[in-house]
Amino acid sequence: FHWDEALQALVSVEVPASSPFRVALRVANATALILDQAGTEIASLATDGLTIEQLFEWLTRHATSQGATLPKPLDQASDTLPHPCVARQTFDLANRPALDELARYYDNSNGALQAIGDANEHTTPVRTWPHHMDMALLIELDPNPEPGADPETARSVSFGMQPGDAFSAEPYFYSSPWPYPSSPEWPALAGGGTWNTEGFTAAILGASALIAAGDAADQQQALTAFIVSAIEGNRALLED
């Protein structure tokens, strides 16, 4: 998905069909959308009180009406997200302030990540990945590998925002080096960041640490400092 600032929604790539369309999710009210090629809303579904199966039935019906051929029935791609819907329970929008805050995290993170893309060469587009719902980009340090080279050995630095997962119940920003370095001396991080090395390797800035920085201006300053130190630190790790 990419983030659409005007819609305040996560929007999919275009789905091939006789009438191509996109699927979107407006985060603050957990409403699913069907958009035409111009980005105009064709249909919407409020998910409050629905199961994920009911959402998939609705998506299937509208995809078919647009002339799309689905190779297999829609089903959840991952059971790694700690959300009641994964356990086939219903969507619950009772905590609207939390959803509003989550939408702000996506909106603000999109701006920060776009700025990283503008400031660095060889970056991928900013995307949100449906298996973990993290918004991220990749800075490619080996953009022109030798022919036949293993792509898994190409060096890169990722930066992203994870809205919460099995690692952390609160949103956090992360920056990872690839390949993971072995037994390194971890560079200092600014803005309240720390290094995580259990399960995955990344510089981490959690929501609590960011909020502790102060008001909105202070938080922006802390996040910027973390971004610079994390990316520079990961570059240094990969160059050692």
Buried (B, 14 or more C-beta within 10 A) or exposed (E): BBBBEEBBBBBBEEBEBEEEBBBBBBBBBBBBBBBEEEEEBBBBBEBBEBBBEBBBBBBBEBBEBBEBEEEEEBEBEEEEBEBEBEEEEEBEBEEEEEBEBBBBBBBBBBEBBBEBBEEBEEBEEBBBEBEBBBBBBBBBBBEEEEEEEEEEEBBBBBBBBBBBBEBBEBBBBBBBBBEEBEEBEEBEBBBBBEBBEEEEBBBBBBBEBBBEBEEEEEBBBBBBBBBBBBBBBBBBBBEE
